[in-house]
Amino acid sequence: MNWTNLWLKLFDTTQLLGLNIGFWAAMVMVCVIVVLMNVVFWSMKPKVRKTGESNEEIDGTTF
């Protein structure tokens, strides 16, 4: 199956706003990956500190 021919039969063009459809397909994939990464990041629970535990013991940072 040739995606270009399929797209051409459906929409009569292989360009949108002067850019190739391959570019737009890649942009859609990047946006999907960014959204998925944000969903994973924002759904993570923060680490809970035990009483008396410092930042350095948890993540190795010092302030």
Secondary structure, DSSP 8 states (H G I E B T S, - for coil): --HHHHHHHHHS-SEETTEEHHHHHHHHHHHHHHHHHHHHHHHS------TT--HHHHHS---
